[in-house]
Amino acid sequence: MYLYLKALHIIFIVTWFSGLFYIVRLFIYNAEANEKPEPEKSILKNQFTIMIKRLWLGITWPSAVITLVLGPLLIYINPAILNTWLWIKIGFVLGLYFYHFSLNVLYRQQNKNLFKYNSQQLRLWNEVATIFLISIIFLVVVKQAMSLVWGLLGLILFILILLSAIKIYKLIRNNYTKKLTKV
């Protein structure tokens, strides 16, 4: 029974992360559509609103809830798994739920046609899920073989590389956009 529940837990983690990754992309597209002229703006926003609602309420939220139920259930069934690395993982998972709730705020704002963040800010916010994913996966796979100090240094290095890649992408995108407007 334990392994079946663990398999379901992993499946719903994957679907939850898929939703977290894609929902922010849809927020980005919706924010960019909000800046388009009519009738393109209305057409795109209507389509993105439908897609956002279906993804958020039909996949992402249910996956987050089922993940939250199955995780503690696995610990209840097999309390021997509760050790230092799992407590650290639980800390990252709590951070991931705070991130999830922040996306729920964005979801509600965009439903009210409030766009407080531009597409570049949303692109940056989209990478937070990547940081959580890498942190949690490394904790699960490497466990006690990883030093806490080296793990944190690796995570900081990854974040710096990710931020650099975002800046480089923005420069490339801006240069490409400038070339298109000149033609």
PEGIHU-V73176 format. One record per residue. N is the residue number from 1. SS is DSSP state (helix for helix, strand for strand, loop for the rest). PSI is psi in whole degrees, 0 to 359 (none if undefined). BURIAL is b if it has 16 or more other ideal C-beta (glycine too) atoms within 10 Angstrom, else e. Layout:
N/SS/PSI/BURIAL + N/SS/PSI/BURIAL
//
This chain:
1/loop/319/e + 2/helix/314/e + 3/helix/327/e + 4/helix/317/e + 5/helix/322/b + 6/helix/318/b + 7/helix/316/e + 8/helix/320/b + 9/helix/314/b + 10/helix/317/e + 11/helix/314/e + 12/helix/334/b + 13/helix/316/b + 14/helix/315/e + 15/helix/326/b + 16/helix/311/b + 17/helix/322/b + 18/helix/315/e + 19/helix/317/b + 20/helix/319/b + 21/helix/315/e + 22/helix/327/b + 23/helix/321/b + 24/helix/324/b + 25/helix/317/e + 26/helix/322/b + 27/helix/318/b + 28/helix/310/b + 29/helix/322/b + 30/helix/319/b + 31/helix/319/b + 32/helix/323/b + 33/helix/327/b + 34/loop/340/b + 35/loop/357/e + 36/loop/158/e + 37/loop/160/e + 38/loop/152/e + 39/loop/355/e + 40/helix/318/e + 41/helix/308/e + 42/helix/318/e + 43/helix/310/e + 44/helix/314/b + 45/helix/321/b + 46/helix/315/e + 47/helix/315/e + 48/helix/324/b + 49/helix/317/b + 50/helix/313/e + 51/helix/317/e + 52/helix/313/b + 53/helix/315/e + 54/helix/317/e + 55/helix/313/b + 56/helix/312/b + 57/helix/334/e + 58/helix/336/e + 59/helix/306/b + 60/helix/308/b + 61/helix/311/b + 62/helix/321/e + 63/helix/320/b + 64/helix/319/b + 65/helix/314/e + 66/helix/321/b + 67/helix/317/b + 68/helix/328/e + 69/helix/315/e + 70/helix/325/b + 71/helix/301/b + 72/helix/329/e + 73/helix/320/e + 74/helix/321/b + 75/helix/320/e + 76/helix/317/e + 77/helix/323/e + 78/loop/78/e + 79/helix/347/e + 80/helix/339/e + 81/helix/349/e + 82/loop/100/e + 83/loop/188/e + 84/helix/312/e + 85/helix/326/b + 86/helix/324/b + 87/helix/321/e + 88/helix/316/b + 89/helix/317/b + 90/helix/323/b + 91/helix/315/e + 92/helix/322/b + 93/helix/321/b + 94/helix/319/e + 95/helix/321/e + 96/helix/322/b + 97/helix/324/e + 98/helix/319/e + 99/helix/315/b + 100/helix/314/b + 101/helix/326/e + 102/helix/324/e + 103/helix/328/b + 104/helix/324/e + 105/helix/314/e + 106/helix/319/b + 107/helix/312/b + 108/helix/321/e + 109/helix/312/e + 110/helix/329/b + 111/helix/331/e + 112/loop/10/e + 113/loop/30/e + 114/loop/124/e + 115/loop/89/b + 116/loop/344/e + 117/loop/139/b + 118/loop/174/e + 119/helix/327/b + 120/helix/318/e + 121/helix/320/e + 122/helix/324/b + 123/helix/319/b + 124/helix/316/b + 125/helix/330/b + 126/helix/331/b + 127/loop/349/b + 128/helix/320/b + 129/helix/324/b + 130/helix/318/e + 131/helix/316/b + 132/helix/317/b + 133/helix/310/b + 134/helix/318/b + 135/helix/313/b + 136/helix/316/b + 137/helix/314/e + 138/helix/321/b + 139/helix/319/b + 140/helix/317/e + 141/helix/314/e + 142/helix/327/e + 143/helix/236/e + 144/helix/347/e + 145/helix/349/e + 146/loop/131/e + 147/loop/141/e + 148/helix/318/e + 149/helix/311/e + 150/helix/325/e + 151/helix/315/b + 152/helix/319/e + 153/helix/318/e + 154/helix/319/b + 155/helix/317/e + 156/helix/317/e + 157/helix/316/e + 158/helix/317/e + 159/helix/318/e + 160/helix/318/e + 161/helix/318/e + 162/helix/315/b + 163/helix/321/e + 164/helix/317/e + 165/helix/323/e + 166/helix/317/e + 167/helix/317/e + 168/helix/316/e + 169/helix/318/e + 170/helix/317/e + 171/helix/315/e + 172/helix/316/e + 173/helix/317/e + 174/helix/318/e + 175/helix/319/e + 176/helix/317/e + 177/helix/319/e + 178/helix/319/e + 179/helix/321/e + 180/helix/322/e + 181/helix/336/e + 182/helix/333/e + 183/loop/none/e
//
